[in-house]
Amino acid sequence: MENDALLKEVMSKAQKWLDGNYDENTKNEIRRMMAAEDKTELIEAFYKDLEFGTGGLRGIMGVGTNRMNIYTVGSATQGLSNYLKAQFSDLPQISVVIGHDCRNNSRHFAEISANIFSANGIKVYLFENLRPTPETSFAIRYLGCQSGIIITASHNPKEYNGYKAYWNDGAQMVSPHDVNVIAEVNKITRVEDIKFEGNPELIEIIGEKIDKAFIDAIKTLSLSPEAIRLHSNLKIVYTPLHGTGITLIPRALEEYGFKNIIHVPEQDVISGDFPTVVSPNPEEPAAMEMAVNKAKEVDADIVMASDPDADRMGIAVKNDKGEWILVNGNQTALLFVYYLIRRWKELGKLTGNEYVVKTIVTTELIKNIADRNGVECFDCYTGFKWIASVIRENEGKKVYIGGGEESYGFLPEDFVRDKDAVSCCALMAEITAWAKDQGKSLFELLQDIYLEYGYGKEKGISIVKKGKSGADEIQEMMRNFRNHPPKEIAGSKVSLIKDFQTLKMLNLKTNEENSLNMPATSNVLQFFTEDGTKISVRPSGTEPKIKFYIEVRGEMKSRADFDKAETEAMKKIEAVRASLGI
């Protein structure tokens, strides 16, 4: 009966589209789905509305209320336009930037959005072609715009697309603007509410001028020009994984001074079908395979990859056995923070007023490095908008060095307010040259960081619980951890509990309770043990998953101890899993 009711509701929603002011191609596609014996496709397309959430839109492309198409994109843009006009009513001209990635329909959605903004009297700066996400963030600030959007689904599979909205500081929106824009988008209930007829006079195409300004700004980040000059022939294998990185990353590397950028030609091909990879995600070994094979062929110094919208970077290096290994997101952030703080110190740039930012689930070794060098370390929630929020709060008061998260995102500059693979690739090449100048590989540099600041290993575990029963089970697990926290984990006593839903921190040694200074609440729990283990637990906001982030500590007295430390750490992680029953 429940299925009958759902199908009835779906058919009614589909019929509204057939009766409404929608284009003929859309209607033909709906008719095809309605006529099909199997109604699964129709149900998937219409059973709910694609939600404009705090991160914007993300969904499978196609016809229907639950799909990315010109009408769902149109509703988002019209709602955002209405909000901008209310917020900036005192300005003679409101302006926005529009960028997009390589995905199928990305250009189309960008142009549709440009038409809608301009139909609402808003000036549009539209990139001439695909560009990295961080460049859109840069352009909003550079051009003094009030907002901007980027059409991208980041590293999702090829059937997806997405829509991210930014505020006037070039960052993704946080409270109150995020929820206020959602409210405006939700008010758009009819296709007639969307102004599709653009005003060409208000649409300006941008490209090289912004590219040059962006690259010039990135060049100011260089801290070791001499090392680059001496090692300008560093063998760098780079792949954009068919995405936007190809437009600027090789250029950024060359303008930094690197002369030997080795491409993976098959992956330089711009394509929303991602023909050489199942998933265009530099976290996944399969996505990096072609680049690593190229590195073996040419005996490269480093492999770098960017995801399709070039905000995240993955790297591979050669270990002490000559094997190519992937460096994880925590280790990448560690290399950046170590290098930036060390070089700032050596160049006399540290005054005691500097800070770095990491997310609460990212390695605590970053805090170790910062603390030991008199640099403040801020913790924030997962998601780069929170790092951007810390930068905004400290603007004009403290000096930003860099910030990042374990999911392969880092930002070494404050003239962009989203993670940036363009600057990261340039800077990581510089770190490789600097290490080489000291007779070290990047792998040896990582080992030396562990020797100086302590060894750590991290592992993320996601447990999938599907359907309503799964969602209930996840909530029950969180409730149980909250009400009956573990007293010890893998043989070590729990010494500290942080609950970001109540914003309380309990020290179990002293029985003291203190408040956590965070901008909002979040359903995350953290347990710290006496031996330095950290466990973070949170339900996913977008998928039927509960996520565990495990970080354990170990010992290294020399580089030769690395393999042993790795083995011991993996044993410890398994012991933690057993303790938690995961």
LUMGU-494502 format. One record per residue (C-alpha): residue in three letters; y, x, z. Coordinates in steps of 0.2 Angstrom, whole numbers, padded with zeros to 4 digits, always signed. Layout:
REM LUMGU-494502
alaYXZ/...
REM end
This chain:
REM LUMGU-494502
met+0000+0000+0000/glu+0011+0014+0005/asn+0009+0022-0013/asp+0013+0005-0021/ala+0029+0004-0011/leu+0033+0022-0016/leu+0030+0019-0035/lys+0040+0003-0034/glu+0055+0012-0027/val+0053+0026-0039/met+0052+0014-0054/ser+0068+0006-0048/lys+0077+0022-0047/ala+0071+0027-0064/gln+0076+0011-0071/lys+0094+0013-0064/trp+0095+0029-0074/leu+0089+0020-0090/asp+0102+0006-0087/gly+0116+0018-0082/asn+0128+0029-0092/tyr+0116+0044-0095/asp+0113+0053-0111/glu+0099+0048-0123/asn+0088+0063-0121/thr+0087+0060-0102/lys+0083+0042-0105/asn+0069+0047-0118/glu+0062+0059-0105/ile+0062+0045-0092/arg+0053+0033-0104/arg+0040+0046-0107/met+0036+0048-0089/met+0036+0029-0085/ala+0024+0026-0100/ala+0012+0039-0094/glu-0004+0033-0086/asp-0002+0046-0072/lys+0014+0043-0063/thr+0014+0059-0053/glu+0028+0067-0064/leu+0039+0052-0062/ile+0036+0051-0043/glu+0040+0070-0041/ala+0056+0068-0051/phe+0063+0052-0042/tyr+0054+0050-0025/lys+0070+0058-0016/asp+0087+0065-0020/leu+0089+0083-0022/glu+0100+0088-0007/phe+0115+0098-0007/gly+0112+0108+0009/thr+0122+0121+0018/gly+0116+0134+0005/gly+0120+0122-0010/leu+0106+0116-0022/arg+0090+0123-0027/gly+0076+0114-0036/ile+0065+0113-0051/met+0074+0109-0067/gly+0071+0093-0076/val+0076+0074-0077/gly+0078+0064-0061/thr+0086+0063-0044/asn+0075+0076-0037/arg+0078+0089-0051/met+0091+0101-0056/asn+0100+0094-0071/ile+0118+0090-0077/tyr+0119+0075-0066/thr+0114+0083-0049/val+0124+0098-0054/gly+0138+0086-0059/ser+0138+0077-0042/ala+0139+0093-0033/thr+0154+0099-0043/gln+0163+0083-0041/gly+0160+0082-0023/leu+0166+0100-0021/ser+0181+0096-0032/asn+0186+0081-0021/tyr+0184+0092-0005/leu+0195+0106-0012/lys+0209+0094-0018/ala+0209+0087+0000/gln+0209+0104+0008/phe+0222+0113-0003/ser+0233+0098-0007/asp+0248+0109-0004/leu+0244+0121-0017/pro+0252+0119-0034/gln+0236+0125-0042/ile+0218+0126-0035/ser+0207+0138-0044/val+0188+0143-0044/val+0177+0156-0051/ile+0160+0151-0060/gly+0146+0164-0062/his+0128+0162-0067/asp+0112+0171-0069/cys+0099+0173-0083/arg+0089+0157-0080/asn+0086+0144-0092/asn+0100+0131-0092/ser+0111+0142-0081/arg+0125+0144-0094/his+0124+0126-0098/phe+0126+0121-0080/ala+0140+0133-0078/glu+0149+0126-0093/ile+0146+0108-0086/ser+0153+0113-0069/ala+0168+0121-0078/asn+0172+0105-0087/ile+0171+0095-0071/phe+0182+0106-0061/ser+0195+0106-0075/ala+0194+0087-0077/asn+0199+0087-0059/gly+0214+0097-0062/ile+0206+0113-0055/lys+0209+0130-0064/val+0192+0138-0068/tyr+0189+0157-0071/leu+0172+0156-0080/phe+0163+0172-0083/glu+0159+0175-0102/asn+0141+0178-0099/leu+0129+0181-0085/arg+0135+0192-0071/pro+0128+0198-0053/thr+0131+0186-0039/pro+0141+0198-0029/glu+0154+0200-0043/thr+0157+0181-0042/ser+0161+0184-0023/phe+0172+0199-0028/ala+0181+0189-0041/ile+0185+0174-0029/arg+0194+0187-0018/tyr+0202+0197-0032/leu+0209+0182-0041/gly+0215+0173-0025/cys+0204+0158-0028/gln+0200+0144-0016/ser+0182+0143-0020/gly+0168+0147-0032/ile+0150+0144-0037/ile+0136+0153-0044/ile+0122+0145-0054/thr+0106+0154-0048/ala+0089+0152-0040/ser+0089+0170-0034/his+0071+0176-0035/asn+0062+0159-0036/pro+0049+0156-0051/lys+0056+0152-0068/glu+0055+0133-0067/tyr+0069+0133-0053/asn+0087+0134-0054/gly+0101+0133-0040/tyr+0119+0131-0036/lys+0128+0141-0022/ala+0146+0137-0016/tyr+0158+0149-0009/trp+0174+0148+0001/asn+0191+0157-0002/asp+0185+0173+0007/gly+0171+0175-0006/ala+0157+0170+0007/gln+0145+0156+0006/met+0152+0142+0016/val+0149+0140+0035/ser+0155+0126+0047/pro+0165+0115+0045/his+0166+0117+0026/asp+0148+0117+0023/val+0144+0100+0031/asn+0161+0093+0025/val+0156+0097+0007/ile+0139+0090+0009/ala+0147+0073+0015/glu+0158+0073-0001/val+0144+0076-0012/asn+0134+0062-0004/lys+0148+0050-0008/ile+0145+0053-0027/thr+0132+0039-0030/arg+0136+0034-0048/val+0137+0044-0064/glu+0153+0036-0067/asp+0160+0045-0052/ile+0158+0062-0061/lys+0172+0067-0072/phe+0163+0076-0086/glu+0177+0077-0099/gly+0184+0094-0097/asn+0202+0101-0099/pro+0200+0117-0110/glu+0218+0122-0105/leu+0212+0125-0087/ile+0197+0135-0092/glu+0200+0154-0093/ile+0185+0166-0099/ile+0184+0182-0089/gly+0174+0197-0091/glu+0178+0216-0093/lys+0194+0216-0083/ile+0184+0210-0067/asp+0169+0221-0071/lys+0181+0236-0071/ala+0190+0231-0055/phe+0173+0228-0047/ile+0165+0245-0052/asp+0181+0254-0048/ala+0180+0246-0030/ile+0162+0251-0029/lys+0166+0269-0033/thr+0177+0270-0018/leu+0161+0269-0007/ser+0155+0286-0012/leu+0154+0298+0002/ser+0145+0313-0005/pro+0152+0316-0023/glu+0147+0335-0022/ala+0129+0330-0019/ile+0130+0318-0034/arg+0138+0332-0045/leu+0124+0344-0040/his+0110+0332-0044/ser+0118+0321-0058/asn+0101+0323-0067/leu+0092+0314-0053/lys+0078+0304-0062/ile+0082+0286-0058/val+0070+0272-0064/tyr+0079+0255-0064/thr+0073+0238-0069/pro+0084+0222-0068/leu+0068+0211-0069/his+0075+0202-0084/gly+0091+0197-0074/thr+0109+0200-0072/gly+0108+0218-0065/ile+0107+0225-0083/thr+0125+0220-0085/leu+0133+0231-0072/ile+0120+0242-0062/pro+0117+0255-0075/arg+0135+0256-0078/ala+0139+0258-0059/leu+0126+0272-0058/glu+0134+0281-0073/glu+0151+0279-0066/tyr+0145+0286-0050/gly+0140+0302-0059/phe+0122+0299-0063/lys+0117+0304-0080/asn+0098+0301-0080/ile+0095+0282-0079/ile+0078+0278-0085/his+0075+0260-0091/val+0059+0249-0092/pro+0064+0242-0109/glu+0052+0227-0108/gln+0061+0221-0092/asp+0079+0225-0099/val+0076+0209-0110/ile+0087+0195-0102/ser+0076+0180-0101/gly+0074+0165-0089/asp+0056+0165-0093/phe+0053+0182-0084/pro+0040+0187-0097/thr+0033+0202-0088/val+0032+0196-0070/val+0024+0180-0062/ser+0038+0181-0049/pro+0054+0191-0052/asn+0055+0197-0033/pro+0057+0215-0029/glu+0048+0212-0013/glu+0032+0209-0022/pro+0022+0224-0028/ala+0017+0216-0044/ala+0036+0214-0049/met+0038+0233-0046/glu+0022+0238-0055/met+0030+0242-0073/ala+0044+0252-0065/val+0032+0262-0054/asn+0021+0266-0069/lys+0037+0272-0078/ala+0041+0283-0063/lys+0024+0291-0063/glu+0026+0294-0082/val+0043+0303-0080/asp+0040+0310-0062/ala+0055+0301-0056/asp+0065+0303-0039/ile+0067+0285-0035/val+0063+0267-0042/met+0076+0253-0040/ala+0075+0235-0045/ser+0086+0220-0043/asp+0082+0202-0042/pro+0088+0190-0056/asp+0105+0187-0049/ala+0107+0205-0043/asp+0111+0202-0025/arg+0095+0210-0018/met+0087+0227-0021/gly+0070+0234-0019/ile+0065+0252-0020/ala+0050+0263-0022/val+0048+0281-0017/lys+0035+0295-0018/asn+0026+0299-0001/asp+0020+0316+0005/lys+0004+0313-0004/gly+0013+0310-0020/glu+0009+0292-0020/trp+0022+0279-0025/ile+0025+0266-0011/leu+0037+0252-0009/val+0050+0253+0005/asn+0052+0237+0014/gly+0069+0228+0018/asn+0070+0234+0036/gln+0067+0252+0030/thr+0080+0250+0016/ala+0093+0244+0028/leu+0089+0258+0040/leu+0092+0271+0026/phe+0109+0263+0022/val+0115+0262+0040/tyr+0109+0279+0045/tyr+0117+0287+0030/leu+0134+0278+0031/ile+0136+0281+0050/arg+0131+0299+0048/arg+0142+0303+0033/trp+0157+0293+0041/lys+0154+0304+0057/glu+0154+0320+0047/leu+0169+0316+0037/gly+0179+0312+0053/lys+0180+0293+0048/leu+0173+0287+0065/thr+0187+0282+0077/gly+0177+0271+0089/asn+0183+0255+0081/glu+0169+0253+0068/tyr+0154+0241+0067/val+0138+0236+0058/val+0130+0219+0057/lys+0111+0215+0056/thr+0102+0198+0057/ile+0093+0194+0073/val+0076+0197+0065/thr+0080+0214+0057/thr+0074+0230+0065/glu+0082+0235+0082/leu+0082+0253+0076/ile+0099+0249+0067/lys+0106+0245+0084/asn+0099+0262+0091/ile+0108+0272+0077/ala+0124+0262+0080/asp+0124+0263+0099/arg+0120+0282+0099/asn+0135+0285+0087/gly+0148+0274+0096/val+0147+0261+0083/glu+0146+0242+0088/cys+0132+0232+0082/phe+0133+0213+0079/asp+0118+0202+0078/cys+0119+0186+0068/tyr+0108+0173+0061/thr+0097+0174+0046/gly+0107+0172+0030/phe+0121+0182+0023/lys+0134+0169+0026/trp+0133+0174+0044/ile+0135+0192+0041/ala+0151+0187+0030/ser+0156+0177+0045/val+0156+0192+0057/ile+0166+0202+0044/arg+0179+0188+0043/glu+0181+0186+0062/asn+0184+0205+0063/glu+0196+0207+0049/gly+0211+0217+0053/lys+0203+0221+0071/lys+0188+0232+0068/val+0182+0242+0053/tyr+0166+0237+0044/ile+0153+0250+0039/gly+0139+0240+0032/gly+0127+0226+0036/gly+0110+0219+0031/glu+0094+0209+0033/glu+0076+0212+0032/ser+0074+0202+0016/tyr+0081+0216+0005/gly+0099+0212+0006/phe+0113+0224+0011/leu+0132+0225+0009/pro+0140+0242+0011/glu+0158+0235+0008/asp+0170+0221+0013/phe+0178+0217-0003/val+0162+0207-0007/arg+0155+0194+0005/asp+0138+0192-0001/lys+0123+0205-0002/asp+0126+0216-0017/ala+0113+0225-0027/val+0126+0233-0038/ser+0134+0244-0024/cys+0117+0246-0016/cys+0109+0254-0031/ala+0124+0266-0033/leu+0124+0270-0015/met+0105+0272-0014/ala+0105+0284-0028/glu+0119+0294-0019/ile+0108+0294-0003/thr+0093+0301-0014/ala+0105+0315-0021/trp+0111+0319-0003/ala+0094+0320+0004/lys+0088+0331-0011/asp+0103+0342-0008/gln+0096+0345+0009/gly+0079+0349+0002/lys+0072+0332+0007/ser+0064+0317-0003/leu+0070+0300+0002/phe+0053+0297+0010/glu+0056+0313+0021/leu+0073+0307+0025/leu+0065+0290+0032/gln+0053+0300+0042/asp+0067+0311+0049/ile+0076+0295+0054/tyr+0061+0289+0064/leu+0060+0306+0072/glu+0078+0306+0078/tyr+0079+0287+0083/gly+0061+0282+0087/tyr+0047+0275+0076/gly+0046+0256+0072/lys+0036+0245+0061/glu+0039+0227+0056/lys+0028+0213+0049/gly+0033+0196+0044/ile+0019+0182+0045/ser+0021+0164+0038/ile+0010+0151+0043/val+0010+0136+0031/lys+0007+0118+0039/lys+0009+0105+0025/gly+0014+0087+0026/lys+0020+0076+0041/ser+0006+0082+0052/gly+0010+0100+0048/ala+0029+0097+0052/asp+0023+0089+0068/glu+0012+0104+0072/ile+0026+0116+0069/gln+0037+0107+0081/glu+0023+0107+0094/met+0021+0125+0092/met+0040+0128+0095/arg+0039+0116+0110/asn+0024+0125+0117/phe+0032+0143+0115/arg+0048+0136+0123/asn+0040+0127+0138/his+0026+0139+0141/pro+0032+0156+0135/pro+0020+0171+0135/lys+0020+0182+0151/glu+0013+0197+0142/ile+0010+0201+0123/ala-0003+0213+0118/gly-0005+0220+0135/ser+0014+0223+0138/lys+0024+0212+0150/val+0038+0201+0142/ser+0054+0207+0149/leu+0067+0196+0140/ile+0067+0179+0131/lys+0081+0173+0120/asp+0082+0155+0115/phe+0095+0152+0101/gln+0093+0133+0103/thr+0099+0133+0120/leu+0109+0149+0118/lys+0102+0156+0134/met+0094+0173+0138/leu+0083+0176+0152/asn+0079+0193+0159/leu+0062+0191+0167/lys+0064+0208+0177/thr+0080+0202+0187/asn+0078+0183+0184/glu+0096+0183+0178/glu+0101+0170+0165/asn+0115+0173+0153/ser+0123+0165+0138/leu+0121+0171+0120/asn+0137+0173+0111/met+0133+0164+0094/pro+0143+0153+0083/ala+0130+0139+0082/thr+0113+0135+0089/ser+0097+0138+0079/asn+0079+0134+0082/val+0074+0152+0085/leu+0065+0160+0100/gln+0063+0179+0103/phe+0052+0188+0115/phe+0055+0206+0120/thr+0041+0216+0129/glu+0043+0232+0141/asp+0035+0243+0127/gly+0049+0239+0115/thr+0039+0225+0105/lys+0050+0211+0098/ile+0044+0194+0092/ser+0055+0181+0083/val+0048+0164+0080/arg+0057+0151+0069/pro+0052+0136+0058/ser+0057+0138+0040/gly+0072+0127+0035/thr+0066+0125+0017/glu+0047+0126+0017/pro+0033+0119+0028/lys+0031+0135+0037/ile+0033+0143+0054/lys+0038+0161+0053/phe+0034+0176+0065/tyr+0043+0192+0064/ile+0034+0206+0073/glu+0042+0223+0077/val+0033+0236+0087/arg+0037+0254+0092/gly+0028+0270+0092/glu+0029+0289+0093/met+0032+0303+0081/lys+0035+0321+0086/ser+0034+0328+0068/arg+0033+0321+0051/ala+0014+0325+0052/asp+0013+0311+0065/phe+0019+0297+0052/asp+0002+0292+0046/lys-0005+0291+0064/ala+0010+0281+0070/glu+0008+0269+0055/thr-0011+0266+0059/glu-0007+0264+0078/ala+0007+0251+0074/met-0004+0241+0063/lys-0017+0240+0077/lys-0003+0235+0089/ile+0003+0221+0076/glu-0015+0214+0075/ala-0015+0214+0095/val+0001+0205+0095/arg-0006+0192+0083/ala-0021+0190+0093/ser-0011+0187+0109/leu+0000+0174+0100/gly-0015+0166+0092/ile-0008+0168+0074/
REM end
